[in-house]
Amino acid sequence: MGLVLTSILFLMGLLLIIKGGDLFVDAATWMARASGIPQFIIGATIVSIATTLPEIIVSTMAALDHNTEMAIGNAIGSVTANTGLIMGVSLIFMPIVIRRSRIALKGILMLLSCTFLWLLSSNGNLDRTGSFIILLLFFAFIAENLHSASLESAQAEKDSVNKKDLSANVVKFLLGALCLVVGSRLLVDNGTILAEALGVPTRVIAVTMVAIGTSLPELVTAITAIVKKQTSMSVGNILGANIIDITVILPLCALLSQGSLPVSDATLSLDMPICLLEAGIAIIPTILFQRFYRLQGVIMVALYLAYLGFTVMV
């Protein structure tokens, strides 16, 4: 009976995430039209912050419980899943042309975040100094988005806004975010129980089931955005979510762990290099050629599946 209830709660979490993603993208798209701020920037800021709430909740709770493998595995695994799986799938179904000025700084910040994290943790520990250095990248990300939004919204045409539409979309946005968070919590908790019943190690659970589970808001947002032909919002959401995962969640976990977050050899030798490689495949060709290609998506998904298979098998 216990496993039956766990399975039901797992499915309830999935349904909440699917519905939440639909509400969320609708509301965020309306915000973009009403404010004149491009969907890419809306995706990289408001949507990203909300869709990273599951990762923030899971990792901080794990850090407070002194389960550091779960905390760091979830954050790194989520970035890898966001890039390799979710962005990869998005590009396979709908590659897009994008201005270099829009992607360059955010992409570079994502690459720098992955690189700095790897280097600052290379001694097997993310300390307080390293955490503050990584946090500076988050503040740079926020400053860049505010600057871009102020420039582009001033030049864009805006839809007329009435109080009824505003109230309805604020409710949809908040309800969608709540569904995403609660659904992810149900999915991760009950999925982890099912995995532990099979004797799967903590790190493997963290970088696979928990990471994919907490990345489901981004996945559902991406799928919904593809269906609604809003792929630029999906890409912006993934870039923003990745930067937040690395520059906020891990420093916060380190500070909650008394200023020090131990990093395992497996994370340093496998998880972080794959994370950086996926980011490089996604960002470098796009900056050079000012578009995302379907081939990028195929390579990213193939690399992610190979990484996932290796992690589970070893």
ZADO-1210 file (C-alpha; in nm, 4 decimals, padded with zeros to 6 digits):
<atoms>
<atom x="00.0000" y="00.0000" z="00.0000" code="MET" pos="1"/>
<atom x="00.2921" y="00.2321" z="00.0795" code="GLY" pos="2"/>
<atom x="00.4395" y="00.2065" z="-00.2701" code="LEU" pos="3"/>
<atom x="00.0943" y="00.2503" z="-00.4279" code="VAL" pos="4"/>
<atom x="00.0386" y="00.5774" z="-00.2379" code="LEU" pos="5"/>
<atom x="00.3912" y="00.6920" z="-00.3255" code="THR" pos="6"/>
<atom x="00.3239" y="00.6240" z="-00.6943" code="SER" pos="7"/>
<atom x="-00.0066" y="00.8151" z="-00.6819" code="ILE" pos="8"/>
<atom x="00.1611" y="01.1167" z="-00.5194" code="LEU" pos="9"/>
<atom x="00.4379" y="01.0975" z="-00.7808" code="PHE" pos="10"/>
<atom x="00.1779" y="01.1174" z="-01.0613" code="LEU" pos="11"/>
<atom x="-00.0067" y="01.4005" z="-00.8839" code="MET" pos="12"/>
<atom x="00.3187" y="01.5940" z="-00.8781" code="GLY" pos="13"/>
<atom x="00.3626" y="01.5396" z="-01.2517" code="LEU" pos="14"/>
<atom x="00.0086" y="01.6623" z="-01.3260" code="LEU" pos="15"/>
<atom x="00.0578" y="01.9737" z="-01.1107" code="LEU" pos="16"/>
<atom x="00.3806" y="02.0538" z="-01.2945" code="ILE" pos="17"/>
<atom x="00.2182" y="02.0153" z="-01.6379" code="ILE" pos="18"/>
<atom x="-00.0740" y="02.2445" z="-01.5495" code="LYS" pos="19"/>
<atom x="00.1510" y="02.4896" z="-01.3692" code="GLY" pos="20"/>
<atom x="00.3804" y="02.5187" z="-01.6703" code="GLY" pos="21"/>
<atom x="00.0851" y="02.5992" z="-01.8979" code="ASP" pos="22"/>
<atom x="-00.0439" y="02.8752" z="-01.6660" code="LEU" pos="23"/>
<atom x="00.3059" y="03.0062" z="-01.6136" code="PHE" pos="24"/>
<atom x="00.3989" y="03.0508" z="-01.9804" code="VAL" pos="25"/>
<atom x="00.0618" y="03.2105" z="-02.0617" code="ASP" pos="26"/>
<atom x="00.1053" y="03.4683" z="-01.7851" code="ALA" pos="27"/>
<atom x="00.4720" y="03.5355" z="-01.8651" code="ALA" pos="28"/>
<atom x="00.3920" y="03.5824" z="-02.2363" code="THR" pos="29"/>
<atom x="00.1218" y="03.8359" z="-02.1455" code="TRP" pos="30"/>
<atom x="00.3692" y="04.0186" z="-01.9197" code="MET" pos="31"/>
<atom x="00.6149" y="04.0414" z="-02.2087" code="ALA" pos="32"/>
<atom x="00.3511" y="04.1904" z="-02.4389" code="ARG" pos="33"/>
<atom x="00.2107" y="04.4268" z="-02.1779" code="ALA" pos="34"/>
<atom x="00.5464" y="04.5586" z="-02.0580" code="SER" pos="35"/>
<atom x="00.7186" y="04.5674" z="-02.3943" code="GLY" pos="36"/>
<atom x="01.0057" y="04.3650" z="-02.2451" code="ILE" pos="37"/>
<atom x="01.1190" y="04.0915" z="-02.4876" code="PRO" pos="38"/>
<atom x="01.0126" y="03.7357" z="-02.4062" code="GLN" pos="39"/>
<atom x="01.3792" y="03.6285" z="-02.3945" code="PHE" pos="40"/>
<atom x="01.4438" y="03.8684" z="-02.1042" code="ILE" pos="41"/>
<atom x="01.1170" y="03.7767" z="-01.9272" code="ILE" pos="42"/>
<atom x="01.2231" y="03.4125" z="-01.9575" code="GLY" pos="43"/>
<atom x="01.5729" y="03.4864" z="-01.8272" code="ALA" pos="44"/>
<atom x="01.4521" y="03.6747" z="-01.5188" code="THR" pos="45"/>
<atom x="01.0982" y="03.6343" z="-01.3806" code="ILE" pos="46"/>
<atom x="01.0330" y="03.2880" z="-01.5246" code="VAL" pos="47"/>
<atom x="01.3826" y="03.1650" z="-01.4347" code="SER" pos="48"/>
<atom x="01.3592" y="03.2729" z="-01.0719" code="ILE" pos="49"/>
<atom x="01.0227" y="03.1038" z="-01.0295" code="ALA" pos="50"/>
<atom x="01.1174" y="02.7806" z="-01.2080" code="THR" pos="51"/>
<atom x="01.4359" y="02.7464" z="-00.9977" code="THR" pos="52"/>
<atom x="01.2358" y="02.7501" z="-00.6737" code="LEU" pos="53"/>
<atom x="01.2247" y="02.3658" z="-00.6622" code="PRO" pos="54"/>
<atom x="01.6044" y="02.3468" z="-00.6900" code="GLU" pos="55"/>
<atom x="01.6451" y="02.6158" z="-00.4246" code="ILE" pos="56"/>
<atom x="01.4063" y="02.4383" z="-00.1876" code="ILE" pos="57"/>
<atom x="01.5568" y="02.0913" z="-00.2355" code="VAL" pos="58"/>
<atom x="01.9219" y="02.1997" z="-00.2150" code="SER" pos="59"/>
<atom x="01.8823" y="02.4310" z="00.0839" code="THR" pos="60"/>
<atom x="01.6846" y="02.1687" z="00.2743" code="MET" pos="61"/>
<atom x="01.9543" y="01.9134" z="00.1937" code="ALA" pos="62"/>
<atom x="02.2272" y="02.1539" z="00.3100" code="ALA" pos="63"/>
<atom x="02.0448" y="02.2177" z="00.6375" code="LEU" pos="64"/>
<atom x="02.0205" y="01.8394" z="00.6835" code="ASP" pos="65"/>
<atom x="02.3986" y="01.8151" z="00.6160" code="HIS" pos="66"/>
<atom x="02.3256" y="01.6079" z="00.3045" code="ASN" pos="67"/>
<atom x="02.5827" y="01.7919" z="00.0931" code="THR" pos="68"/>
<atom x="02.5922" y="01.5323" z="-00.1863" code="GLU" pos="69"/>
<atom x="02.2211" y="01.5856" z="-00.2449" code="MET" pos="70"/>
<atom x="02.2573" y="01.9655" z="-00.2288" code="ALA" pos="71"/>
<atom x="02.5395" y="02.0018" z="-00.4811" code="ILE" pos="72"/>
<atom x="02.4344" y="01.7045" z="-00.6951" code="GLY" pos="73"/>
<atom x="02.0871" y="01.8508" z="-00.7410" code="ASN" pos="74"/>
<atom x="02.2191" y="02.1958" z="-00.8404" code="ALA" pos="75"/>
<atom x="02.4854" y="02.0709" z="-01.0856" code="ILE" pos="76"/>
<atom x="02.2601" y="01.7938" z="-01.2154" code="GLY" pos="77"/>
<atom x="01.9797" y="02.0432" z="-01.2768" code="SER" pos="78"/>
<atom x="02.2077" y="02.2703" z="-01.4828" code="VAL" pos="79"/>
<atom x="02.3219" y="01.9725" z="-01.6897" code="THR" pos="80"/>
<atom x="01.9621" y="01.8537" z="-01.7370" code="ALA" pos="81"/>
<atom x="01.8432" y="02.2049" z="-01.8248" code="ASN" pos="82"/>
<atom x="02.1108" y="02.2424" z="-02.0917" code="THR" pos="83"/>
<atom x="02.1630" y="01.8928" z="-02.2265" code="GLY" pos="84"/>
<atom x="01.8072" y="01.7651" z="-02.2117" code="LEU" pos="85"/>
<atom x="01.5665" y="02.0588" z="-02.2045" code="ILE" pos="86"/>
<atom x="01.7477" y="02.3125" z="-02.4227" code="MET" pos="87"/>
<atom x="01.8614" y="02.0284" z="-02.6479" code="GLY" pos="88"/>
<atom x="01.5040" y="01.9083" z="-02.7029" code="VAL" pos="89"/>
<atom x="01.3884" y="02.2673" z="-02.7612" code="SER" pos="90"/>
<atom x="01.6514" y="02.3184" z="-03.0320" code="LEU" pos="91"/>
<atom x="01.5707" y="01.9889" z="-03.2040" code="ILE" pos="92"/>
<atom x="01.2062" y="02.0863" z="-03.2440" code="PHE" pos="93"/>
<atom x="01.2474" y="02.4590" z="-03.3049" code="MET" pos="94"/>
<atom x="01.5964" y="02.6052" z="-03.3703" code="PRO" pos="95"/>
<atom x="01.5926" y="02.9844" z="-03.3655" code="ILE" pos="96"/>
<atom x="01.7859" y="03.2833" z="-03.4947" code="VAL" pos="97"/>
<atom x="01.8942" y="03.5147" z="-03.2141" code="ILE" pos="98"/>
<atom x="02.0925" y="03.8391" z="-03.1984" code="ARG" pos="99"/>
<atom x="02.4481" y="03.8075" z="-03.0657" code="ARG" pos="100"/>
<atom x="02.3917" y="04.1060" z="-02.8364" code="SER" pos="101"/>
<atom x="02.1027" y="03.9242" z="-02.6676" code="ARG" pos="102"/>
<atom x="02.2736" y="03.5903" z="-02.6095" code="ILE" pos="103"/>
<atom x="02.6414" y="03.6856" z="-02.5694" code="ALA" pos="104"/>
<atom x="02.6621" y="03.8254" z="-02.2160" code="LEU" pos="105"/>
<atom x="02.4142" y="03.5807" z="-02.0645" code="LYS" pos="106"/>
<atom x="02.5882" y="03.2905" z="-02.2358" code="GLY" pos="107"/>
<atom x="02.9316" y="03.4093" z="-02.1233" code="ILE" pos="108"/>
<atom x="02.8027" y="03.4512" z="-01.7663" code="LEU" pos="109"/>
<atom x="02.6742" y="03.0945" z="-01.7740" code="MET" pos="110"/>
<atom x="03.0099" y="02.9628" z="-01.8991" code="LEU" pos="111"/>
<atom x="03.1979" y="03.1706" z="-01.6401" code="LEU" pos="112"/>
<atom x="02.9676" y="03.0443" z="-01.3638" code="SER" pos="113"/>
<atom x="03.0362" y="02.6795" z="-01.4540" code="CYS" pos="114"/>
<atom x="03.4107" y="02.7417" z="-01.4920" code="THR" pos="115"/>
<atom x="03.4498" y="02.9411" z="-01.1683" code="PHE" pos="116"/>
<atom x="03.2530" y="02.6846" z="-00.9720" code="LEU" pos="117"/>
<atom x="03.4744" y="02.4039" z="-01.1001" code="TRP" pos="118"/>
<atom x="03.7978" y="02.5927" z="-01.0331" code="LEU" pos="119"/>
<atom x="03.6932" y="02.7253" z="-00.6917" code="LEU" pos="120"/>
<atom x="03.5865" y="02.3746" z="-00.5848" code="SER" pos="121"/>
<atom x="03.8920" y="02.1969" z="-00.7280" code="SER" pos="122"/>
<atom x="04.0369" y="02.1365" z="-00.3802" code="ASN" pos="123"/>
<atom x="03.7227" y="01.9409" z="-00.2873" code="GLY" pos="124"/>
<atom x="03.5526" y="02.2266" z="-00.1061" code="ASN" pos="125"/>
<atom x="03.3515" y="02.5402" z="-00.1908" code="LEU" pos="126"/>
<atom x="03.4372" y="02.7883" z="00.0862" code="ASP" pos="127"/>
<atom x="03.2965" y="03.1259" z="00.1868" code="ARG" pos="128"/>
<atom x="03.5380" y="03.3256" z="-00.0331" code="THR" pos="129"/>
<atom x="03.4556" y="03.1164" z="-00.3393" code="GLY" pos="130"/>
<atom x="03.0858" y="03.1545" z="-00.2641" code="SER" pos="131"/>
<atom x="03.1069" y="03.5348" z="-00.2623" code="PHE" pos="132"/>
<atom x="03.3035" y="03.5358" z="-00.5890" code="ILE" pos="133"/>
<atom x="03.0337" y="03.3237" z="-00.7546" code="ILE" pos="134"/>
<atom x="02.7593" y="03.5472" z="-00.6098" code="LEU" pos="135"/>
<atom x="02.9170" y="03.8459" z="-00.7892" code="LEU" pos="136"/>
<atom x="02.8290" y="03.6767" z="-01.1194" code="LEU" pos="137"/>
<atom x="02.4654" y="03.6631" z="-01.0108" code="PHE" pos="138"/>
<atom x="02.4633" y="04.0384" z="-00.9429" code="PHE" pos="139"/>
<atom x="02.6233" y="04.0955" z="-01.2844" code="ALA" pos="140"/>
<atom x="02.3454" y="03.8828" z="-01.4400" code="PHE" pos="141"/>
<atom x="02.0716" y="04.0852" z="-01.2689" code="ILE" pos="142"/>
<atom x="02.2348" y="04.4170" z="-01.3660" code="ALA" pos="143"/>
<atom x="02.2653" y="04.3082" z="-01.7297" code="GLU" pos="144"/>
<atom x="01.8993" y="04.2030" z="-01.7443" code="ASN" pos="145"/>
<atom x="01.7780" y="04.5281" z="-01.5913" code="LEU" pos="146"/>
<atom x="01.9879" y="04.7253" z="-01.8401" code="HIS" pos="147"/>
<atom x="01.8649" y="04.5197" z="-02.1387" code="SER" pos="148"/>
<atom x="01.5033" y="04.5431" z="-02.0241" code="ALA" pos="149"/>
<atom x="01.5183" y="04.9227" z="-01.9855" code="SER" pos="150"/>
<atom x="01.6674" y="04.9650" z="-02.3338" code="LEU" pos="151"/>
<atom x="01.4418" y="04.7242" z="-02.5224" code="GLU" pos="152"/>
<atom x="01.1153" y="04.8025" z="-02.3442" code="SER" pos="153"/>
<atom x="01.1576" y="05.1714" z="-02.4267" code="ALA" pos="154"/>
<atom x="01.1688" y="05.0874" z="-02.7988" code="GLN" pos="155"/>
<atom x="00.8969" y="04.8216" z="-02.8061" code="ALA" pos="156"/>
<atom x="00.5265" y="04.8574" z="-02.8638" code="GLU" pos="157"/>
<atom x="00.3167" y="04.7638" z="-02.5631" code="LYS" pos="158"/>
<atom x="-00.0278" y="04.6081" z="-02.5432" code="ASP" pos="159"/>
<atom x="-00.2921" y="04.8063" z="-02.3581" code="SER" pos="160"/>
<atom x="-00.3377" y="04.6884" z="-02.0001" code="VAL" pos="161"/>
<atom x="-00.6583" y="04.6889" z="-01.7994" code="ASN" pos="162"/>
<atom x="-00.7050" y="04.5938" z="-01.4347" code="LYS" pos="163"/>
<atom x="-00.9010" y="04.2777" z="-01.5159" code="LYS" pos="164"/>
<atom x="-00.6276" y="04.1384" z="-01.7425" code="ASP" pos="165"/>
<atom x="-00.3578" y="04.2392" z="-01.4958" code="LEU" pos="166"/>
<atom x="-00.5316" y="04.0685" z="-01.2028" code="SER" pos="167"/>
<atom x="-00.6071" y="03.7543" z="-01.4029" code="ALA" pos="168"/>
<atom x="-00.2483" y="03.7148" z="-01.5238" code="ASN" pos="169"/>
<atom x="-00.0942" y="03.7849" z="-01.1854" code="VAL" pos="170"/>
<atom x="-00.3182" y="03.5105" z="-01.0402" code="VAL" pos="171"/>
<atom x="-00.2239" y="03.2738" z="-01.3253" code="LYS" pos="172"/>
<atom x="00.1445" y="03.3482" z="-01.2753" code="PHE" pos="173"/>
<atom x="00.1350" y="03.2901" z="-00.8988" code="LEU" pos="174"/>
<atom x="-00.0884" y="02.9830" z="-00.9298" code="LEU" pos="175"/>
<atom x="00.1367" y="02.8404" z="-01.2002" code="GLY" pos="176"/>
<atom x="00.4452" y="02.8985" z="-00.9848" code="ALA" pos="177"/>
<atom x="00.2737" y="02.7354" z="-00.6846" code="LEU" pos="178"/>
<atom x="00.1750" y="02.4309" z="-00.8918" code="CYS" pos="179"/>
<atom x="00.5314" y="02.3991" z="-01.0194" code="LEU" pos="180"/>
<atom x="00.6816" y="02.4130" z="-00.6706" code="VAL" pos="181"/>
<atom x="00.4286" y="02.1802" z="-00.5024" code="VAL" pos="182"/>
<atom x="00.4322" y="01.9410" z="-00.7978" code="GLY" pos="183"/>
<atom x="00.8106" y="01.9248" z="-00.7972" code="SER" pos="184"/>
<atom x="00.8158" y="01.8634" z="-00.4244" code="ARG" pos="185"/>
<atom x="00.5722" y="01.5723" z="-00.4585" code="LEU" pos="186"/>
<atom x="00.7596" y="01.4348" z="-00.7571" code="LEU" pos="187"/>
<atom x="01.1049" y="01.4554" z="-00.5993" code="VAL" pos="188"/>
<atom x="01.0060" y="01.3280" z="-00.2540" code="ASP" pos="189"/>
<atom x="00.8122" y="01.0306" z="-00.3800" code="ASN" pos="190"/>
<atom x="01.0460" y="00.9610" z="-00.6694" code="GLY" pos="191"/>
<atom x="01.3373" y="00.9538" z="-00.4271" code="THR" pos="192"/>
<atom x="01.1513" y="00.7086" z="-00.2022" code="ILE" pos="193"/>
<atom x="01.0966" y="00.4806" z="-00.5023" code="LEU" pos="194"/>
<atom x="01.4635" y="00.5076" z="-00.6037" code="ALA" pos="195"/>
<atom x="01.5939" y="00.4429" z="-00.2527" code="GLU" pos="196"/>
<atom x="01.3777" y="00.1319" z="-00.2348" code="ALA" pos="197"/>
<atom x="01.5929" y="00.0029" z="-00.5219" code="LEU" pos="198"/>
<atom x="01.9181" y="00.0821" z="-00.3353" code="GLY" pos="199"/>
<atom x="02.0392" y="00.3692" z="-00.5571" code="VAL" pos="200"/>
<atom x="02.3279" y="00.5794" z="-00.4051" code="PRO" pos="201"/>
<atom x="02.2618" y="00.9375" z="-00.2880" code="THR" pos="202"/>
<atom x="02.4809" y="01.1091" z="-00.5517" code="ARG" pos="203"/>
<atom x="02.3173" y="00.9126" z="-00.8345" code="VAL" pos="204"/>
<atom x="01.9713" y="01.0017" z="-00.7026" code="ILE" pos="205"/>
<atom x="02.0768" y="01.3684" z="-00.6782" code="ALA" pos="206"/>
<atom x="02.2186" y="01.4094" z="-01.0316" code="VAL" pos="207"/>
<atom x="01.9497" y="01.1996" z="-01.2012" code="THR" pos="208"/>
<atom x="01.6064" y="01.1667" z="-01.0443" code="MET" pos="209"/>
<atom x="01.6170" y="01.4716" z="-00.8147" code="VAL" pos="210"/>
<atom x="01.7933" y="01.6917" z="-01.0731" code="ALA" pos="211"/>
<atom x="01.5518" y="01.5945" z="-01.3498" code="ILE" pos="212"/>
<atom x="01.2571" y="01.6235" z="-01.1091" code="GLY" pos="213"/>
<atom x="01.3483" y="01.9754" z="-00.9991" code="THR" pos="214"/>
<atom x="01.4165" y="02.0668" z="-01.3643" code="SER" pos="215"/>
<atom x="01.0685" y="01.9590" z="-01.4720" code="LEU" pos="216"/>
<atom x="00.9324" y="02.3153" z="-01.4390" code="PRO" pos="217"/>
<atom x="01.1875" y="02.4235" z="-01.7011" code="GLU" pos="218"/>
<atom x="01.1027" y="02.1173" z="-01.9144" code="LEU" pos="219"/>
<atom x="00.7292" y="02.1801" z="-01.8994" code="VAL" pos="220"/>
<atom x="00.7864" y="02.5520" z="-01.9598" code="THR" pos="221"/>
<atom x="01.0013" y="02.4614" z="-02.2620" code="ALA" pos="222"/>
<atom x="00.7451" y="02.2179" z="-02.4055" code="ILE" pos="223"/>
<atom x="00.4619" y="02.4657" z="-02.3505" code="THR" pos="224"/>
<atom x="00.6698" y="02.7429" z="-02.5068" code="ALA" pos="225"/>
<atom x="00.7439" y="02.5238" z="-02.8120" code="ILE" pos="226"/>
<atom x="00.3741" y="02.4440" z="-02.8561" code="VAL" pos="227"/>
<atom x="00.2924" y="02.8153" z="-02.8257" code="LYS" pos="228"/>
<atom x="00.5891" y="02.9029" z="-03.0536" code="LYS" pos="229"/>
<atom x="00.7651" y="03.1010" z="-02.7799" code="GLN" pos="230"/>
<atom x="01.1016" y="02.9230" z="-02.8000" code="THR" pos="231"/>
<atom x="01.3028" y="03.2361" z="-02.7185" code="SER" pos="232"/>
<atom x="01.1317" y="03.2450" z="-02.3786" code="MET" pos="233"/>
<atom x="01.2310" y="02.8819" z="-02.3205" code="SER" pos="234"/>
<atom x="01.5968" y="02.9504" z="-02.4072" code="VAL" pos="235"/>
<atom x="01.6023" y="03.2630" z="-02.1908" code="GLY" pos="236"/>
<atom x="01.4436" y="03.0673" z="-01.9062" code="ASN" pos="237"/>
<atom x="01.7066" y="02.7921" z="-01.9259" code="ILE" pos="238"/>
<atom x="02.0022" y="03.0329" z="-01.9369" code="LEU" pos="239"/>
<atom x="01.8630" y="03.2309" z="-01.6447" code="GLY" pos="240"/>
<atom x="01.7776" y="02.9185" z="-01.4444" code="ALA" pos="241"/>
<atom x="02.1281" y="02.7773" z="-01.4962" code="ASN" pos="242"/>
<atom x="02.2978" y="03.0965" z="-01.3818" code="ILE" pos="243"/>
<atom x="02.0733" y="03.1138" z="-01.0741" code="ILE" pos="244"/>
<atom x="02.1323" y="02.7449" z="-00.9933" code="ASP" pos="245"/>
<atom x="02.5086" y="02.7931" z="-00.9898" code="ILE" pos="246"/>
<atom x="02.5505" y="03.1469" z="-00.8596" code="THR" pos="247"/>
<atom x="02.2806" y="03.1465" z="-00.5906" code="VAL" pos="248"/>
<atom x="02.1966" y="02.7924" z="-00.4817" code="ILE" pos="249"/>
<atom x="02.5485" y="02.6577" z="-00.4301" code="LEU" pos="250"/>
<atom x="02.6882" y="02.9650" z="-00.2480" code="PRO" pos="251"/>
<atom x="02.3749" y="02.9643" z="-00.0310" code="LEU" pos="252"/>
<atom x="02.4242" y="02.5948" z="00.0455" code="CYS" pos="253"/>
<atom x="02.7893" y="02.6609" z="00.1325" code="ALA" pos="254"/>
<atom x="02.6920" y="02.9383" z="00.3732" code="LEU" pos="255"/>
<atom x="02.4247" y="02.7173" z="00.5313" code="LEU" pos="256"/>
<atom x="02.6874" y="02.4441" z="00.5705" code="SER" pos="257"/>
<atom x="02.8910" y="02.6719" z="00.8012" code="GLN" pos="258"/>
<atom x="03.0703" y="02.8377" z="00.5114" code="GLY" pos="259"/>
<atom x="03.2003" y="02.5192" z="00.3540" code="SER" pos="260"/>
<atom x="03.0442" y="02.2816" z="00.1012" code="LEU" pos="261"/>
<atom x="03.2360" y="01.9551" z="00.0416" code="PRO" pos="262"/>
<atom x="03.2528" y="01.8498" z="-00.3247" code="VAL" pos="263"/>
<atom x="03.3087" y="01.4825" z="-00.4071" code="SER" pos="264"/>
<atom x="03.5724" y="01.3503" z="-00.6473" code="ASP" pos="265"/>
<atom x="03.2986" y="01.2140" z="-00.8759" code="ALA" pos="266"/>
<atom x="03.1387" y="01.5586" z="-00.8972" code="THR" pos="267"/>
<atom x="03.4732" y="01.7238" z="-00.9785" code="LEU" pos="268"/>
<atom x="03.5852" y="01.4627" z="-01.2310" code="SER" pos="269"/>
<atom x="03.2535" y="01.3914" z="-01.4075" code="LEU" pos="270"/>
<atom x="02.9525" y="01.6072" z="-01.3174" code="ASP" pos="271"/>
<atom x="03.1166" y="01.9510" z="-01.3440" code="MET" pos="272"/>
<atom x="03.3146" y="01.8811" z="-01.6669" code="PRO" pos="273"/>
<atom x="03.0010" y="01.7468" z="-01.8403" code="ILE" pos="274"/>
<atom x="02.8039" y="02.0481" z="-01.7179" code="CYS" pos="275"/>
<atom x="03.0657" y="02.2857" z="-01.8630" code="LEU" pos="276"/>
<atom x="03.0865" y="02.0877" z="-02.1901" code="LEU" pos="277"/>
<atom x="02.7085" y="02.1026" z="-02.2387" code="GLU" pos="278"/>
<atom x="02.7183" y="02.4792" z="-02.1755" code="ALA" pos="279"/>
<atom x="03.0001" y="02.5229" z="-02.4270" code="GLY" pos="280"/>
<atom x="02.8140" y="02.3314" z="-02.6992" code="ILE" pos="281"/>
<atom x="02.5021" y="02.5411" z="-02.6360" code="ALA" pos="282"/>
<atom x="02.6679" y="02.8836" z="-02.6167" code="ILE" pos="283"/>
<atom x="02.9895" y="02.9078" z="-02.8212" code="ILE" pos="284"/>
<atom x="02.8488" y="02.8194" z="-03.1704" code="PRO" pos="285"/>
<atom x="02.5463" y="03.0395" z="-03.1013" code="THR" pos="286"/>
<atom x="02.7601" y="03.3439" z="-03.0199" code="ILE" pos="287"/>
<atom x="02.9740" y="03.2828" z="-03.3305" code="LEU" pos="288"/>
<atom x="02.6877" y="03.2248" z="-03.5788" code="PHE" pos="289"/>
<atom x="02.3976" y="03.4122" z="-03.4097" code="GLN" pos="290"/>
<atom x="02.1591" y="03.1174" z="-03.4159" code="ARG" pos="291"/>
<atom x="02.0842" y="02.7868" z="-03.2501" code="PHE" pos="292"/>
<atom x="02.1091" y="02.4802" z="-03.4737" code="TYR" pos="293"/>
<atom x="01.9164" y="02.1547" z="-03.4638" code="ARG" pos="294"/>
<atom x="02.2496" y="01.9678" z="-03.4694" code="LEU" pos="295"/>
<atom x="02.3450" y="02.1406" z="-03.1427" code="GLN" pos="296"/>
<atom x="02.0324" y="01.9998" z="-02.9839" code="GLY" pos="297"/>
<atom x="02.1033" y="01.6488" z="-03.1113" code="VAL" pos="298"/>
<atom x="02.4605" y="01.6554" z="-02.9749" code="ILE" pos="299"/>
<atom x="02.3496" y="01.8009" z="-02.6405" code="MET" pos="300"/>
<atom x="02.0775" y="01.5400" z="-02.5881" code="VAL" pos="301"/>
<atom x="02.3061" y="01.2526" z="-02.6965" code="ALA" pos="302"/>
<atom x="02.5807" y="01.3682" z="-02.4582" code="LEU" pos="303"/>
<atom x="02.3315" y="01.4022" z="-02.1735" code="TYR" pos="304"/>
<atom x="02.1878" y="01.0541" z="-02.2277" code="LEU" pos="305"/>
<atom x="02.5394" y="00.9064" z="-02.2425" code="ALA" pos="306"/>
<atom x="02.6294" y="01.0867" z="-01.9187" code="TYR" pos="307"/>
<atom x="02.3094" y="00.9669" z="-01.7542" code="LEU" pos="308"/>
<atom x="02.3729" y="00.6079" z="-01.8615" code="GLY" pos="309"/>
<atom x="02.7335" y="00.6192" z="-01.7398" code="PHE" pos="310"/>
<atom x="02.6304" y="00.7678" z="-01.4039" code="THR" pos="311"/>
<atom x="02.3670" y="00.5004" z="-01.3426" code="VAL" pos="312"/>
<atom x="02.5836" y="00.2115" z="-01.4613" code="MET" pos="313"/>
<atom x="02.9029" y="00.2968" z="-01.2695" code="VAL" pos="314"/>
</atoms>
